[in-house]
Amino acid sequence: MKQKIGILSLGCPRNLVDAEEIAGRLKAKKYSLVEDLSKAQVVLVNTCAFIREAKEESIEAILDLVELKKQGRIKKIIVCGCLAQRYRDLFKELPEVDAFVGAPEPGEPKGRFALTPRHYAYLKICEGCLNRCSYCVIPEIKGPLKSRDEESLLRQARLFNRQGISELNIIGQDITGFGVDRAGKSLLPELLRKIIGATPDIDWIRLLYLNPERVSDELLELIASSARVCKYIDLPVQHINNRILKMMHRGADREKISALVKKIRKIIPGVCLRTSLIVGFPSETEEEFEELLDFVRDTGFERLGAFIYSREEGTPACRFKGHIPRRIKQERFNRVMSAQQEIAGKINSGFLGKIIPVLIEEKKGADYLGRTQYDAPEVDGVVYIKSGRVLKPGEFIRAEITDTLEYDLVGVDKQK
């Protein structure tokens, strides 16, 4: 009898897709998969090594499993993913781990063993990255951009459609790079049209991680014209000062970024614009940070995430001069997030009294948790819903917003 296998996935949704793919292959080989790790005999942990905090989380998770193995509660530990791929000598430090297998090779899933809630899914359309940002270790771990086969993607999209999911999230390190390795240009708009056609029963289609250099008018107009594509643009700009952007090896400068933000808001009225930033990049001056802070306040991003620069060995930025003390990086991070908290509170107040569609996620005590189309799963805010009827995960309702919080909303189910 084959042993029961549990899977723990850490890091971003791209890692989660890899873990689901591994699970699908194991399921196809008749292995018994369990969601509750305490019932597993073998635990496979899919690790992340993007930044220091991710590496620390992965190591802590492995050490927790090692302790369970010492207690006899699990028999084997298998470590895969970015940490094992990046640090190939880990077996010397962690002899209790039975195997290190690196990052899985991309391929078409053999079946779905969902590690996400069953009402939404991720479709990873490419692996690796064509950008060579000076701070990022992903190309060293994942390699150059590799676009997945279009027919394979459409088969998977049709499968998700048959499974009755409510939301499909299209992901990749940079999905605007899809097709560049084959056709020399982004084929994302063409692929998106085909996915829309292949998934008539999926209400929300969300695009995650758009590089500012390759966001075309064609793509924006398609998002604007399709009722089922979320009006949500995830546009990581990382910084706004031209010197820092050049050191980061980002292609767009301040002028291009500002022009793109204006264009997005013009073509897609009411769009939710999300970005991510890095503070404390090597040699970042107080004046350059203030420029970034002013840009955040002036632009008023509906959603924003900030990262403290992490010095990663093997990246060009690791060798740069002028690394910022941790204390200053933390202080700058706090100032950015404080500014964004104020912006988010004002934006949320604009929803007060409005009736909007909400996707129900789960029951939470006497209430329900849901999301708007402006909130990506596990990343953005939630809506706390009160309802006099039983609601199911994956169900869409119309909710009247009765209160607002800094990042979340409170509403009442208005459907009878």
C-alpha positions as CSV (number, residue, x, y, z in Angstrom):
1,M,0.0,0.0,0.0
2,K,1.4,3.4,-1.0
3,Q,2.1,5.9,1.7
4,K,-0.2,8.9,2.4
5,I,1.4,12.1,1.2
6,G,0.7,15.6,2.5
7,I,1.8,18.8,0.6
8,L,2.8,22.1,2.2
9,S,3.2,25.0,-0.3
10,L,5.0,28.2,0.8
11,G,5.4,31.5,-1.0
12,C,3.5,33.0,-3.9
13,P,0.6,31.6,-6.0
14,R,3.2,30.5,-8.7
15,N,4.6,28.1,-6.1
16,L,1.1,26.9,-5.3
17,V,0.5,26.0,-8.9
18,D,3.7,24.0,-8.9
19,A,2.5,22.2,-5.8
20,E,-0.9,21.4,-7.3
21,E,0.9,20.1,-10.4
22,I,3.1,17.8,-8.3
23,A,-0.1,16.7,-6.4
24,G,-1.8,16.0,-9.7
25,R,1.0,13.8,-10.9
26,L,1.1,11.9,-7.6
27,K,-2.7,11.4,-7.8
28,A,-2.4,10.1,-11.3
29,K,0.1,7.4,-10.0
30,K,-2.5,6.4,-7.4
31,Y,-0.8,7.9,-4.4
32,S,-3.1,8.8,-1.5
33,L,-3.0,12.6,-0.9
34,V,-4.2,14.1,2.4
35,E,-4.9,17.8,3.1
36,D,-4.3,17.3,6.9
37,L,-0.5,17.0,7.3
38,S,-1.0,15.3,10.7
39,K,-2.5,12.3,8.8
40,A,0.4,12.1,6.3
41,Q,3.3,9.6,6.4
42,V,5.3,11.6,3.9
43,V,5.3,15.4,3.7
44,L,6.5,17.3,0.6
45,V,7.2,20.9,1.3
46,N,7.4,23.3,-1.7
47,T,9.7,26.1,-0.6
48,C,10.3,29.7,-1.6
49,A,13.7,31.5,-1.6
50,F,12.8,34.9,-3.2
51,I,13.8,37.1,-0.3
52,R,15.3,36.6,3.2
53,E,11.9,36.4,4.9
54,A,10.8,33.7,2.5
55,K,13.9,31.7,3.1
56,E,13.5,31.9,6.8
57,E,9.8,30.8,6.6
58,S,10.9,27.8,4.5
59,I,13.7,26.8,6.9
60,E,11.3,27.1,9.9
61,A,8.7,24.9,8.1
62,I,11.3,22.3,7.4
63,L,12.6,22.3,11.0
64,D,9.0,21.9,12.3
65,L,8.6,18.8,10.0
66,V,12.0,17.5,11.3
67,E,10.6,17.7,14.8
68,L,7.5,15.7,13.8
69,K,9.7,13.1,12.2
70,K,11.8,12.8,15.4
71,Q,8.5,12.2,17.3
72,G,7.6,9.5,14.8
73,R,4.5,11.3,13.6
74,I,5.7,11.4,10.0
75,K,8.2,9.0,8.2
76,K,9.7,11.1,5.4
77,I,10.3,14.7,4.4
78,I,10.8,15.8,0.8
79,V,11.9,19.3,0.1
80,C,11.4,20.8,-3.4
81,G,11.0,24.2,-4.9
82,C,13.1,27.4,-5.0
83,L,15.1,26.8,-1.8
84,A,16.3,23.4,-2.8
85,Q,17.0,24.6,-6.3
86,R,19.0,27.6,-5.1
87,Y,20.9,25.9,-2.2
88,R,22.0,22.5,-3.4
89,D,24.1,21.8,-0.4
90,L,21.2,22.0,2.0
91,F,21.3,18.2,2.6
92,K,24.5,18.7,4.5
93,E,22.8,21.1,7.0
94,L,19.5,19.1,7.2
95,P,20.4,15.4,7.1
96,E,16.9,14.5,8.5
97,V,15.4,15.5,5.1
98,D,15.0,12.4,2.9
99,A,15.3,14.1,-0.5
100,F,15.9,17.5,-2.0
101,V,14.4,17.7,-5.6
102,G,14.7,21.3,-6.7
103,A,12.0,23.1,-8.7
104,P,9.6,20.9,-10.7
105,E,9.7,21.1,-14.5
106,P,6.7,22.9,-15.9
107,G,4.1,20.7,-17.7
108,E,0.4,20.2,-18.2
109,P,-1.3,19.1,-15.0
110,K,-2.4,15.4,-14.9
111,G,-5.4,16.3,-12.8
112,R,-6.4,18.8,-10.1
113,F,-5.7,18.3,-6.5
114,A,-6.7,21.7,-5.3
115,L,-4.6,23.4,-2.6
116,T,-6.7,26.5,-3.1
117,P,-10.4,26.8,-2.2
118,R,-12.3,25.0,-4.9
119,H,-14.1,28.1,-6.2
120,Y,-11.0,29.7,-7.6
121,A,-7.9,28.6,-9.4
122,Y,-4.6,29.8,-10.8
123,L,-3.5,29.3,-14.4
124,K,0.3,29.8,-14.8
125,I,1.0,30.7,-18.4
126,C,4.8,31.0,-18.3
127,E,7.7,30.0,-16.2
128,G,11.0,31.9,-15.6
129,C,11.5,35.5,-16.5
130,L,12.9,37.6,-19.4
131,N,13.6,40.6,-17.1
132,R,17.0,40.8,-15.5
133,C,16.2,43.1,-12.5
134,S,19.4,43.6,-10.6
135,Y,17.8,42.7,-7.2
136,C,16.0,39.6,-8.3
137,V,17.2,36.0,-8.0
138,I,14.3,34.5,-9.9
139,P,16.1,34.1,-13.3
140,E,18.9,32.3,-11.5
141,I,16.4,29.9,-9.9
142,K,13.7,29.5,-12.6
143,G,15.8,30.3,-15.7
144,P,14.8,32.4,-18.8
145,L,11.2,32.9,-19.8
146,K,9.4,29.8,-21.1
147,S,5.9,30.3,-22.4
148,R,3.5,27.4,-21.9
149,D,1.9,25.8,-25.0
150,E,-1.3,27.7,-25.9
151,E,-3.4,24.6,-26.5
152,S,-2.3,23.1,-23.2
153,L,-3.4,26.3,-21.4
154,L,-6.7,26.3,-23.2
155,R,-7.3,22.7,-22.3
156,Q,-6.7,23.5,-18.7
157,A,-8.9,26.6,-18.8
158,R,-11.7,24.5,-20.2
159,L,-11.2,22.0,-17.4
160,F,-11.5,24.8,-14.8
161,N,-14.7,25.9,-16.6
162,R,-16.2,22.4,-16.4
163,Q,-15.2,22.2,-12.7
164,G,-17.4,25.2,-12.0
165,I,-14.9,27.6,-10.5
166,S,-16.0,31.2,-10.0
167,E,-12.6,33.0,-10.5
168,L,-9.6,32.2,-12.7
169,N,-6.3,34.0,-11.9
170,I,-3.8,34.2,-14.7
171,I,-0.3,34.3,-13.3
172,G,3.4,34.1,-14.1
173,Q,6.5,36.0,-13.1
174,D,5.6,38.5,-15.8
175,I,2.6,37.4,-17.9
176,T,3.1,40.3,-20.3
177,G,6.1,38.3,-21.5
178,F,3.9,35.5,-22.7
179,G,5.0,34.7,-26.3
180,V,8.0,36.9,-26.4
181,D,10.3,33.8,-26.3
182,R,8.5,32.4,-29.4
183,A,7.1,35.3,-31.4
184,G,9.4,38.1,-30.3
185,K,6.4,40.0,-28.9
186,S,3.8,39.7,-26.2
187,L,0.9,37.4,-27.2
188,L,-1.0,38.0,-23.9
189,P,-4.0,39.8,-25.5
190,E,-4.4,37.0,-28.1
191,L,-4.3,34.4,-25.3
192,L,-6.7,36.3,-23.1
193,R,-9.3,36.5,-25.9
194,K,-9.1,32.7,-26.3
195,I,-9.3,32.1,-22.6
196,I,-12.4,34.3,-22.4
197,G,-13.9,32.2,-25.2
198,A,-13.0,28.9,-23.5
199,T,-14.4,29.8,-20.1
200,P,-18.0,31.1,-20.6
201,D,-19.1,30.0,-17.1
202,I,-16.3,31.6,-15.1
203,D,-17.5,35.0,-13.9
204,W,-14.1,36.6,-13.0
205,I,-10.8,36.4,-14.9
206,R,-8.0,38.2,-13.2
207,L,-4.6,39.2,-14.6
208,L,-1.7,39.2,-12.1
209,Y,1.8,40.7,-12.5
210,L,1.9,43.0,-15.6
211,N,5.3,44.5,-16.4
212,P,4.9,48.2,-17.2
213,E,7.1,47.9,-20.3
214,R,4.7,45.6,-22.1
215,V,1.2,46.8,-21.1
216,S,-0.2,47.6,-24.5
217,D,-3.3,49.6,-25.5
218,E,-4.7,46.4,-27.0
219,L,-4.5,44.6,-23.7
220,L,-6.0,47.6,-21.8
221,E,-8.9,47.9,-24.3
222,L,-9.6,44.2,-24.0
223,I,-9.8,44.4,-20.2
224,A,-12.1,47.4,-20.5
225,S,-14.4,45.8,-23.0
226,S,-14.8,42.3,-21.3
227,A,-17.4,42.2,-18.6
228,R,-15.8,39.1,-17.1
229,V,-12.2,40.4,-16.8
230,C,-11.7,42.1,-13.5
231,K,-10.9,45.8,-13.7
232,Y,-7.8,45.1,-11.6
233,I,-4.3,46.0,-12.9
234,D,-1.4,44.6,-11.0
235,L,1.5,46.8,-12.1
236,P,4.7,46.5,-10.1
237,V,6.7,49.7,-10.6
238,Q,9.2,49.1,-7.7
239,H,10.4,52.7,-7.6
240,I,9.9,56.0,-9.3
241,N,13.3,57.8,-9.1
242,N,15.1,57.4,-12.4
243,R,18.5,56.7,-11.0
244,I,17.2,54.0,-8.8
245,L,15.1,52.5,-11.6
246,K,18.2,52.4,-13.8
247,M,20.2,50.7,-11.1
248,M,17.4,48.2,-10.7
249,H,17.6,47.4,-14.5
250,R,13.9,48.4,-14.9
251,G,13.2,49.4,-18.4
252,A,10.6,52.1,-17.7
253,D,11.5,55.5,-16.3
254,R,9.4,57.9,-14.3
255,E,7.9,59.6,-17.4
256,K,6.8,56.3,-18.9
257,I,5.4,55.0,-15.6
258,S,3.4,58.2,-15.0
259,A,2.1,58.2,-18.6
260,L,1.0,54.6,-18.3
261,V,-0.9,55.1,-15.1
262,K,-2.8,58.0,-16.7
263,K,-3.5,55.9,-19.8
264,I,-4.8,52.9,-17.7
265,R,-7.2,55.1,-15.8
266,K,-8.4,56.7,-19.0
267,I,-9.0,53.5,-20.9
268,I,-10.5,51.6,-17.9
269,P,-12.7,53.9,-15.8
270,G,-13.0,52.9,-12.2
271,V,-10.0,50.6,-12.4
272,C,-8.3,49.3,-9.3
273,L,-4.6,49.9,-9.7
274,R,-2.2,47.8,-7.6
275,T,1.6,48.2,-7.4
276,S,4.5,46.9,-5.4
277,L,7.5,48.9,-4.3
278,I,11.0,48.3,-2.9
279,V,12.3,50.6,-0.3
280,G,15.9,50.9,0.9
281,F,17.6,49.9,-2.4
282,P,21.4,50.3,-2.2
283,S,22.4,54.0,-2.1
284,E,18.8,55.2,-2.1
285,T,19.0,58.7,-0.6
286,E,16.5,60.3,1.7
287,E,15.6,62.7,-1.2
288,E,15.0,59.8,-3.6
289,F,12.9,58.0,-1.0
290,E,10.8,61.2,-0.6
291,E,10.3,61.3,-4.3
292,L,8.9,57.8,-4.1
293,L,6.7,58.7,-1.1
294,D,5.3,61.8,-3.0
295,F,4.6,59.6,-6.0
296,V,2.6,57.2,-3.8
297,R,0.5,60.1,-2.4
298,D,0.0,61.8,-5.7
299,T,-1.0,58.6,-7.6
300,G,-3.3,57.2,-5.0
301,F,-2.9,53.5,-5.8
302,E,-6.0,51.6,-4.8
303,R,-3.8,48.7,-3.6
304,L,-0.1,48.8,-2.8
305,G,2.4,46.4,-1.3
306,A,6.0,47.4,-0.2
307,F,9.1,45.3,0.3
308,I,12.2,46.1,2.3
309,Y,15.2,45.5,-0.1
310,S,16.7,42.1,0.6
311,R,20.3,41.6,-0.3
312,E,20.4,38.4,-2.3
313,E,23.7,36.6,-3.2
314,G,24.1,36.0,-6.9
315,T,22.3,39.2,-7.9
316,P,24.1,42.3,-9.3
317,A,22.6,44.5,-6.6
318,C,24.3,42.4,-3.9
319,R,27.6,43.9,-5.1
320,F,26.4,47.5,-5.2
321,K,27.8,50.0,-2.8
322,G,25.9,52.0,-0.2
323,H,23.7,49.3,1.4
324,I,21.2,50.9,3.7
325,P,21.1,50.0,7.4
326,R,18.1,47.8,8.4
327,R,16.8,50.4,10.8
328,I,16.5,53.0,8.0
329,K,14.9,50.5,5.6
330,Q,12.3,49.6,8.2
331,E,11.6,53.3,8.9
332,R,11.1,54.0,5.2
333,F,8.8,50.9,4.8
334,N,6.7,52.2,7.7
335,R,6.3,55.6,6.2
336,V,5.2,54.2,2.8
337,M,2.7,51.9,4.4
338,S,1.4,54.6,6.7
339,A,0.8,56.8,3.6
340,Q,-1.0,54.0,1.8
341,Q,-3.1,53.2,4.8
342,E,-4.5,56.8,4.7
343,I,-5.0,56.5,0.9
344,A,-6.8,53.1,1.2
345,G,-9.1,54.4,3.9
346,K,-10.2,57.3,1.7
347,I,-10.7,55.0,-1.3
348,N,-12.8,52.6,0.8
349,S,-15.0,55.4,2.1
350,G,-16.1,55.9,-1.5
351,F,-17.9,52.5,-1.4
352,L,-20.1,53.5,1.6
353,G,-23.8,53.0,0.7
354,K,-23.0,51.4,-2.7
355,I,-24.3,48.0,-3.7
356,I,-21.6,45.9,-5.3
357,P,-20.9,42.3,-6.4
358,V,-19.1,40.2,-3.8
359,L,-17.6,36.7,-4.2
360,I,-18.2,34.7,-1.0
361,E,-15.1,33.0,0.3
362,E,-16.0,31.3,3.6
363,K,-18.1,31.5,6.8
364,K,-16.4,33.4,9.6
365,G,-18.3,33.1,12.9
366,A,-21.7,34.6,12.4
367,D,-20.6,36.4,9.3
368,Y,-19.2,35.6,5.9
369,L,-15.9,36.7,4.2
370,G,-16.0,37.8,0.6
371,R,-14.0,39.7,-2.0
372,T,-14.8,42.4,-4.6
373,Q,-13.3,42.2,-8.1
374,Y,-10.8,44.7,-6.8
375,D,-9.3,42.2,-4.4
376,A,-7.0,39.3,-5.4
377,P,-7.2,36.2,-3.2
378,E,-4.8,36.1,-0.3
379,V,-3.3,39.5,-1.2
380,D,-5.8,42.3,-0.8
381,G,-8.7,43.2,1.5
382,V,-12.0,41.4,2.3
383,V,-15.6,42.2,2.7
384,Y,-17.3,41.2,6.0
385,I,-20.9,40.2,5.0
386,K,-24.0,39.8,7.2
387,S,-26.7,37.7,5.7
388,G,-30.0,36.1,6.9
389,R,-29.6,33.2,4.5
390,V,-27.0,30.5,4.0
391,L,-24.2,31.5,1.6
392,K,-21.8,29.1,-0.1
393,P,-18.1,29.7,-1.0
394,G,-17.9,30.6,-4.7
395,E,-21.4,32.2,-4.7
396,F,-21.8,35.8,-6.0
397,I,-24.1,38.1,-4.1
398,R,-24.9,41.8,-4.2
399,A,-23.9,43.5,-1.0
400,E,-24.6,47.0,0.3
401,I,-21.6,48.5,2.0
402,T,-22.5,49.7,5.4
403,D,-19.1,50.5,6.9
404,T,-15.5,50.8,5.9
405,L,-12.2,49.9,7.5
406,E,-8.7,50.8,6.6
407,Y,-8.3,48.0,4.1
408,D,-11.6,46.1,4.3
409,L,-15.3,46.7,3.8
410,V,-18.4,45.7,5.8
411,G,-21.6,44.9,4.0
412,V,-25.1,43.4,4.1
413,D,-26.4,40.8,1.7
414,K,-29.2,42.5,-0.4
415,Q,-30.4,39.5,-2.2
416,K,-33.6,37.8,-1.1
